[in-house]
Amino acid sequence: MPLLLPLRTAALLTSLAAVGLLSACTTVSRFMSDGLTQVITPYRIEIVQGNVITSEQIALIKPGRSRAEVRDALGSPLIADPFHAQRWDYVFTLRRPGTEVQKRTVVVFFDGDVVKSVEAAELPSEREFIASITRARAEESTRKLSLTDEERAALPLPATPAASAVAGETASRRSYPPLEAL
């Protein structure tokens, strides 16, 4: 009989601990589904596809240019369909988290081996494109690089030479153990 009482107590404590752990699991799962997912967001990569074509590049493509000249100026087409050999499609898309998707399409039509016409929506210049993909840092624009005269006047005065000499005397009186054994 004396051995039975500690076994019952141990079993009771074990079951209470299991119930406590299970109730903690529901609390943690509720926190994970409600609070944590609002704070932590998954990483989303930037997806860049196709050829970046600027207004300066498209200005080089005029009727009468050869396919080789178009390839030199714009790069290889993203879509060169064998069923539509007289057409090259240049498509550019940029997907970034928190911004609108940029999508531009340029279609070059050929008559044989020479350019017949070019269809393109309004394309940005190189500077405009770089400005659209560059992320400005907020701290750089608000960083203060110099003090005003009032701020300089509010700074504490440097220590006097007499005070630093007294500090030097106390420092020379201190004895430190050597770094390495002799």
C-alpha positions in Angstrom: 0.0 0.0 0.0 2.8 2.5 0.7 4.2 2.1 -2.8 0.8 2.6 -4.5 0.4 6.2 -3.2 3.6 7.6 -4.8 2.7 5.9 -8.1 -0.8 7.5 -8.1 0.7 10.9 -7.2 3.3 10.5 -10.0 0.6 9.4 -12.5 -1.6 12.4 -11.5 1.3 14.8 -11.8 2.2 13.3 -15.2 -1.4 13.7 -16.5 -1.6 17.2 -15.2 1.6 18.1 -17.0 0.4 16.6 -20.2 -2.9 18.5 -20.0 -0.9 21.7 -19.3 1.3 21.1 -22.3 -1.6 20.4 -24.6 -3.4 23.6 -23.6 -0.1 25.5 -24.2 0.0 24.0 -27.7 -3.5 25.5 -28.6 -2.4 28.9 -27.2 0.8 28.8 -29.3 -1.0 27.7 -32.4 -3.6 30.4 -31.9 -0.8 33.0 -31.6 0.9 31.6 -34.6 -2.2 31.9 -36.7 -3.4 35.2 -35.4 -0.5 37.4 -34.3 2.8 36.1 -35.7 1.6 35.9 -39.3 0.6 39.6 -39.2 4.1 40.5 -37.9 6.3 38.2 -40.0 5.7 38.1 -43.8 7.4 35.6 -46.1 10.3 36.8 -48.3 9.3 37.5 -51.8 11.9 37.7 -54.5 12.1 40.2 -57.2 11.4 38.6 -60.6 13.0 40.2 -63.6 12.2 38.6 -67.0 13.1 39.6 -70.5 15.0 42.5 -72.0 15.1 46.0 -70.7 14.5 48.2 -73.7 14.8 52.0 -73.3 13.8 54.8 -75.6 17.4 55.3 -76.5 17.7 51.7 -77.8 14.4 51.8 -79.7 15.6 55.0 -81.4 18.4 52.9 -83.1 15.8 50.6 -84.8 14.6 52.1 -88.0 13.0 50.5 -91.1 15.6 49.0 -93.3 17.9 47.7 -90.5 18.9 44.0 -90.6 18.1 41.3 -88.0 21.7 41.3 -86.9 21.6 45.1 -86.2 18.3 44.7 -84.2 19.9 41.8 -82.2 22.9 44.0 -81.5 20.8 46.9 -80.3 18.1 45.1 -78.4 19.5 41.7 -77.6 17.9 38.4 -78.4 14.2 38.4 -78.5 12.3 36.8 -75.7 9.8 35.3 -78.2 11.0 34.3 -81.7 8.1 32.1 -82.8 8.9 29.8 -85.7 5.3 30.1 -86.9 5.7 33.9 -87.1 9.2 34.2 -88.4 8.7 37.8 -89.5 8.0 39.0 -85.9 10.3 39.3 -82.8 8.7 40.0 -79.4 10.7 41.7 -76.7 8.8 41.5 -73.4 10.1 42.9 -70.1 8.4 42.3 -66.7 9.6 43.3 -63.2 7.8 42.1 -60.1 8.9 43.6 -56.8 7.2 43.3 -53.5 5.2 46.4 -52.6 5.3 47.9 -56.0 3.3 47.7 -59.2 4.4 45.2 -61.8 6.3 46.8 -64.7 5.5 45.3 -68.0 6.7 46.6 -71.4 6.4 45.0 -74.8 8.2 45.8 -78.1 7.4 44.0 -81.3 9.7 44.2 -84.3 8.2 43.2 -87.7 10.5 42.1 -90.5 10.1 41.9 -94.3 12.5 39.2 -95.2 15.7 40.2 -93.3 15.1 43.9 -92.8 12.9 45.8 -90.3 9.5 46.7 -91.6 8.1 48.4 -88.5 8.3 48.6 -84.7 5.4 48.6 -82.3 6.3 49.9 -78.8 4.4 51.6 -76.0 6.0 54.6 -74.4 9.4 53.4 -73.1 11.4 55.1 -70.4 14.8 56.6 -70.9 17.8 54.9 -69.2 17.7 57.4 -66.4 14.0 57.0 -65.9 14.3 53.2 -65.8 17.2 53.3 -63.3 15.2 55.8 -61.1 12.2 53.4 -61.2 14.2 50.4 -59.9 16.4 52.2 -57.4 15.2 52.1 -53.8 15.9 55.4 -52.1 17.1 55.0 -48.5 15.1 57.2 -46.1 18.0 57.5 -43.7 20.3 59.0 -46.3 18.0 61.8 -47.2 17.5 62.7 -43.5 21.1 62.3 -42.4 22.5 65.4 -40.9 26.0 66.2 -42.0 26.9 69.4 -40.1 26.0 71.3 -37.0 24.5 74.7 -36.8 26.2 77.5 -34.8 23.6 77.1 -32.0 24.3 73.4 -31.8 28.1 74.0 -31.7 27.6 76.5 -28.9 25.6 74.0 -26.9 28.3 71.3 -27.0 30.3 70.8 -23.8 33.7 72.5 -23.7 36.8 70.2 -24.0 38.7 69.3 -20.8 41.4 71.8 -19.7 45.1 70.8 -20.0 45.4 70.9 -16.1 42.6 68.4 -15.7 44.1 66.0 -18.2 47.5 66.2 -16.5 45.9 65.2 -13.2 44.2 62.3 -15.0 47.6 61.3 -16.5 49.2 61.2 -13.1 46.6 58.9 -11.7 46.9 56.7 -14.8 50.7 56.4 -14.4 50.4 55.3 -10.8 48.3 52.3 -11.7 50.1 49.0 -12.0 48.9 46.4 -14.5 50.1 42.8 -14.7 52.1 42.0 -17.8 50.1 40.5 -20.7 52.5 37.5 -21.1 54.5 35.6 -18.5 58.2 36.5 -18.5 
